[in-house]
Amino acid sequence: MTLHIDMSEETFGSILAKAFRNTAFVAGFAITLLILAMAVVSYAWTPYDVTKLVISDKTQAPSLAHWFGTDHFGRDILSMVMVGARNSIAVALVAVGIGMGVGVPLGAFAAARGGLVDEALMRLNDLVFAFPALLSAIMITAIFGPGAINAIIAIGIFNIPVFARVARAGALAIWPREFILAARAAGKSSTQISIEHVLPNIATLLLVQGTIQFALGILAEAGLSYLGLGAQPPMPSWGRMLFDAQTRMVVAPWMAIFPGMAIVVAVLGLNLLGDGIADILDPKSRRQR
Amino acid sequence: MTAYLLKRLAIALATLLLASMVVFAVLEILPGDPARLMLGLNASADQVELLRNQMGLNAPLAWRYLHWAGGLLSLDFGRSYTYSVPVIDLVRERLAVSLPLALIALALSTIIAIPVGLFSASRRGRAGDTISMGAAQLGVAVPNFWFALMLIYVFAVWLRLVPAGGFSGWSAGIWPALKSLLLPAVALALPQAAILARVTRSALIEVLNEDYIRTARAKGLPYRAVLWRHALRNAMIPVLTILGLQFAFLLAGTIIIENVFYLPGLGRLVFQAITQRDLIVVESVVMLLVAAVIAVNLLVDLSYAVVDPRLRSRQ
């Protein structure tokens, strides 16, 4: 049995209605959907084959045949941007999963136990935060070798303390409430209470943080790929495309412009979505607008 | 107050100690023998063994850790495997590029962000707020290295105002050196400024809802005075926190940005050292960066006490 005393009186329908009046949410949702669709469609169809090199078509400016132009191997940039979306989404999404999967239980546990356990876990958090995330990600990928999997692990590790912190702060605000006391009186263990009562109440916070970390993950993955530590060729990735573009900027600026815009649009969409969700579900932030 | 300071200091030192153990342990499990790497593939096992002994690689683990950590404290970082010069010399040389770069970027980001945040918060919900926060939203989404590429294209390739990369060194004059740091600093600063502007705005909005702001307005103080003297000071704590965190971002950000602009800085040094398995350089630079992050966060904690007198009087 789950107690829902803390849940607001709002129905799903009224939240949905509110969502579609929220500009940030609608824009963010549409953009995120577009990027996701691009990645999904790329499995079935792309304008051109991204593995086929057509040297006679190299560094062509954007045209009707190649909307985003072609790269130094004659590959279609639009097709590469579409396939690259897969890589960015997969890496960032799994990294968020790692962060949530490990961080949220840790944070919830720290809040439930308090005292020395809490102190120890938070100091451990401080330790991880002392390492600039990108520097450590570079070290991890350099040690275990470049590649998408190691990029996921490197980014995922740094999501852990972020989610631990958010989950702990959220849980600490829930624990003094009456319905927790009621659950305790009913003889539930602190683990049970954490799962059944605390987690549902901090789900919104985690969702918002999740979209932020998703966006940051896309940026981090692009950075690692740019340095040659992410997904390896011939698998196209947005960061790698920018690396290839750098030395050819004078002759083919479109090689740099379009993959970069793809990153900006994807990150912007996710951030807007996060802002929108926070706005809709948290009346306090609403008032501040 | 003293108890607060002592606790923060103790935590900072403990974090530093733990961090040094982590860095040492990670590089210890790293595959590859530095002695073998230095001598090349043709060296005999005996030669490698001899060099291992000379480099102290055969000593017990704990002894090597203490030796290394002790060396760090006395700024003796050892010798680089690839450059064959003391690491401290390399660090000093590279720091002369990275530190000014990070500081200029931090200054730029603060100079842009605080006024934008103030402007936005004081015009909440109006067109000016919407436009500047829209711009900030966009700024947060721009990867700094892509922004750097666009800056190079416009200002170096197209307008030819600044060099597209490289660094002439400070000895060639301050102006040319600053000129080559300008684009990298702008590229680093913009996304940070966007984040900082958003934080400043929301912290200010929270403060502007407080009763004492209404009181200050009610007693007839002009809005501008209330904004600058009462609101901004009270909104400083979240702003300072983010500034501290951004320092870590800027340090790490220099790794990518220095690679984009071919700047001989600390970030490029550590990146090259990682790919060349020059462990002693990696260890030293990573520890230096971690120490800098911890020190800055400690400074931020201390500055809370300066900004917020309530923290000073609290026992």
Interface residues (C-beta under 8 A of the other chain):
Chain A: R123 D126 L127 F129 A130 F131 P132 A133 L134 L135 I138 M139 A142 I143 A215 L219 A222 G223 Y226 L227 L242 A245 Q246 M249 V250 P253 A256 I257 P259 G260 I263 V264 V265 V267 L268 N271 L272 D275 Q288 R289
Chain B: I11 A14 T15 L16 L18 A19 V22 V26 L30 P31 R124 G125 Q137 L138 V140 A141 V142 P143 F145 W146 L149 M150 I152 Y153 V157 S202 I205 E206 N209 A248 F249 L251 A252 G253 I255 I256 N259 V260 V270 F271 I274 T275 V282 V286 L289 V290 V293 I294 N297
